[in-house]
Every structure is written in C-alpha cells, then in structure tokens.
Amino acid sequence: MEFIKYIEINPSKRLGQPSIIGIRISVADVLNWLASGMSKEEIVYDFPKLSLESINACLFFAATREKQLGIAS
C-alpha cells in the first residue's frame, strides 16, 4: 500500500505529527480509536472525511515505521 497518498508529515500541521492529507486527524488519533475498540466502520461513521483506505494507510504507516525502528521482526 502506498500510504503516501493518504498521509503527510507537515511541521505546520499537528506539530509535525503524521496526519491524513487534507484533514486534521493524525495517524495516532486513528490508532488510538482502533486500540480503544472502535471498528473501522465506526470511525468512518463518526468522521466521514476518513475512508477505509485512509484507516488502512494509518495501520500500514505504523507497521512500516515500527519495522524501521527494529521493533517488529
């Protein structure tokens, strides 16, 4: 998946946190909602500017970043 289509890191937005392009929702926001038990569909319902693809991009971004840090095997 090419998460670059969905995620940007812009120092002038959300203090440089990785965020969804065009929306002031960070990758961390999405990951926290998923970790708290929300389904992808519930997140999209609550935040209609998000899509299932953008949520999957957040997951892929986090997995890729973790792998780069050497945490994942």
C-alpha positions in Angstrom: 0.0 0.0 0.0 1.2 3.5 -0.8 0.4 5.3 2.4 2.0 8.5 0.9 -1.4 9.0 -1.0 -3.1 9.4 2.4 -0.5 10.5 5.0 1.6 13.6 5.2 4.1 15.0 7.7 3.9 18.7 7.7 5.6 20.7 10.5 2.9 23.4 10.3 0.1 20.9 11.0 -0.5 19.0 14.2 3.1 19.8 15.3 4.5 17.7 12.5 2.6 14.5 13.5 1.8 12.2 10.6 -1.7 13.1 9.6 -4.3 12.3 7.0 -3.9 14.6 4.0 -6.5 17.4 4.0 -7.9 16.5 7.4 -6.6 17.5 10.9 -6.7 13.9 12.1 -3.4 12.3 13.0 -2.3 8.7 12.5 -2.1 8.5 16.3 -5.8 9.5 16.6 -6.8 6.7 14.3 -4.6 4.1 16.0 -6.0 5.2 19.4 -9.6 4.8 18.2 -8.8 1.3 16.9 -7.0 0.4 20.1 -9.9 1.5 22.2 -12.2 -0.9 20.3 -13.8 1.2 17.6 -14.2 -0.6 14.3 -13.1 0.9 11.0 -16.7 1.4 10.1 -17.5 3.2 13.3 -14.6 5.5 12.8 -15.7 6.3 9.2 -19.3 6.9 10.5 -18.0 9.3 13.2 -15.5 11.0 10.8 -17.0 10.8 7.3 -14.0 12.6 5.8 -12.0 9.4 6.6 -12.2 6.3 4.4 -11.4 2.7 5.0 -8.4 3.2 2.7 -7.1 6.1 4.8 -7.5 4.0 8.0 -5.7 1.1 6.4 -2.9 3.5 5.3 -2.6 4.5 9.0 -2.1 0.9 10.0 0.4 0.3 7.2 2.3 3.5 8.1 2.5 2.5 11.7 3.7 -1.1 10.8 6.3 0.3 8.4 7.6 2.8 10.9 7.8 0.1 13.7 9.7 -2.2 11.3 12.1 0.6 10.5 12.7 1.1 14.2 13.6 -2.5 14.5 10.8 -3.3 16.9 9.0 -5.8 14.6 10.7 -8.8 13.4 
